[in-house]
Amino acid sequence: MSDAVQTPSRVYDPTPYRTKSPSVEFSAGGLLCGGRYAWLVSPGGLLRVFQSSDGECVSQLSLSPGKGRRVAVSCSCELSPGTLSADSSARDQPLLALALTVDGVRANATLTVLDPFSSRLVRAVEVPWSVTSLCGVSGTALQSAAGLFSPALLQEFSGVLSVGCAEGHVLLVDLALCVSSVGQGSVQRPLRLVFADGVTQRGSSAVSSARGNGEQLACVDLLASNHKKGQFHYTSTNQATTRTFPTDSLAITSLHFAPQILCLLIGYSIGSFQLYDMRKMDVVHASPPPKTPIPVTHFTFQEPENDPKNNVYIWVARGSPEHANLDVENKLTLYQVLFDHKVCGERGTIYQDFSRCGPGFLYPLTPTPTRPHPNRSLSSSLLLCRTVELSRSGREPDESHDPAFHGPDLTVAMFVWGCGDPAHRDYIIGVFDLNQYYHSQVPRMLHWRTSGQQSGVLGCSYFSFYSLKPMTTNNTILDVAVMDVAPFLSSLPPIPESHLWPTSLSFNIRAITSEGLLNCSCPGLQRKALTELTRGDVAVFSCPQRVFSLCERADLLGHVWDLDHTDLEVWGNRRVGVWEYGSMSNGLRFRSRSEWCVGVWGYE
């Protein structure tokens, strides 16, 4: 790996799952509550929930319709408390949505919504197609939009789950969480779906009828008008048919709801995607299908800070779905989306009146992140594509744009991908900072530059990378969570520019496999260097070349040093002392070992 690719400073011993049977097998799993809990499902359909800290099982629930039946999870999603209903105080724990297939039958699926902490089935409903993607859409994000969300029908829904299916269907399902008259259903006898019209008044009567029946849930098929005589008509923004596909060759492979723009992002197996405006109940943008169909696997949304224009950004990942190992090119594309207006409020900014959308930054997912080449991305797959919600508490608001400082900071995105043989994969983390990308004049590909005042130390100011080789396992990683992301708060006057790069962020990684939980810490360049300096270990300072080089890379020297390796070797051989980094030294220097003092300047 290149020097520009960091490695975790500490890898912890794997945490095994505490189960009565040590040989239990798991076929699917994921992380909940930002990595604090893990859920796993066995081939027999037994769901277990574990505490990530110690592997203790906190609940379990059988999802099998009968003894000896094999259950597979085709997709899943976490439904956070704030998006389940207009009353965000109704729940303090998330729900878990799982799409199940039984005995390999994919003609239909059972959609289950569970309370993973109380071992309770909340809803079970039969879907007439194979379910390929899930996403929570509902609640406060829609109903508190101050009249911006117009369809009265969806405002009646109590908990909305978007369901992507084979044959190009996207369903918005009313979970009716606040309606006591609706039964929960069961895996053996699930509830049935009633299709409503999402635009006309007849839709409201369908919702009332479904709730009155007690064994039905209402839903809206957003793309029903695209289906004609066994063909799917892929439409552009002006409703002109661009291409026609047989329905059995099409699937919805990714869904993501962006509350800031009140749009549902719809990804297709043919490689194109659409922005579906939930206010207009219509497609406002559709990318053209590429010549080579590469499935859209992930989306994530980013919002720049203090942008005078009404720009937002959407990452679109194309490639092999998780664990599918298709021989296709895996890549990330950053799209710029421009709106005509925006409204700033206490919950953040809502963008209105879509204008245009176009691709920008392109990044192939390869085993060599600092030298990406499309031909080397065929054996990779993306595991995590997520925007990190950072707190703004440590930042000083810009008086010219104060309203935008409500809500979370959405300028940092994290990606995790695996490369190589599925049985022996190497995993890589990519950290992208949208603010620094702006400062770099929005390049279209990876760009390297000199770090701060130090000559010859190269880095990327907006994209940093970690290699997780120390965490490499013979077991497939099922899910990854990034936790405790924090910037480096430098008090060095003036603050070196590189101290604001994503290489300075610290975070923890938690991953789950079928056999246990893996954890590691990534401190960032500056914290890593300062930790080395403050360890008080004489062996560390017996090789000053390495310590000096580490501090140089972290831009902690305070000014340009004119030292050659001979000087450092002489100092190291004499063992005259330890490095000091203090406010009076304006850089690094040696002090007598008898004083044994290590000062830290610029570290909080």
Helices and strands as residue ranges (DSSP letters): E 5-6, E 10-11, E 15-16, E 28-32, G 33-35, E 37-41, E 46-51, E 57-62, E 71-79, G 81-83, G 88-90, E 95-102, E 109-115, E 120-127, E 131-136, H 140-143, H 152-156, E 160-165, E 170-174, E 192-195, H 202-213, E 216-221, G 224-226, E 227-228, E 231-235, E 241-246, G 247-249, E 252-258, E 263-268, E 273-277, E 282-286, E 296-302, E 311-318, E 331-345, E 348-364, G 374-376, E 380-390, G 399-405, E 409-419, E 426-433, H 434-439, E 449-450, E 458-459, E 463-467, G 469-471, E 479-486, G 497-500, G 502-504, E 506-512, E 516-522, H 525-533, H 538-541, H 544-553, H 565-574, E 577-582, E 587-592
